[in-house]
Amino acid sequence: MPARDNPLPERNGHAESPADSIDLLVEAEALRNALGEAVNRAARLVAALRVYRKERRALASAFSSLRQLNLGP
């Protein structure tokens, strides 16, 4: 409860709602943009990991083939 010497500001009889302090549409658009960026980043990461896995398998196969040739002294 406010002190008598420090009254609440005039609100014309209405309580301030949280929606009054932020623009909900701007917040929704910002969130949508952030989520879209996250989806794009995740897709690029998945693609890079697939390439990495394919290269790793190819190298493992090549090393295995070289070991089978027994080219050592």
C-alpha positions, 0 to 999 in steps of 0.5 A: 500500500503506498504511503500517503505522502507518496500517492500512486500516479494518476491512471484515470481509474485503470490499473496499468497492465503489463501489455501497456508497457510493451508492444505485443506485436513487436515482441511477437515479430521479434520472437518469430524472427529469432526462431526463424534464425535458430531454425536456419542455424540448426539446419546449417549445423545438421548439414555440416555434421552430415558432411563431417560424418561422411568424410570421417567414414571415407577416411576410415575406409581408406585407412582400413584399405591401406592397412590391408595392403600391408605396405610396411617394411 
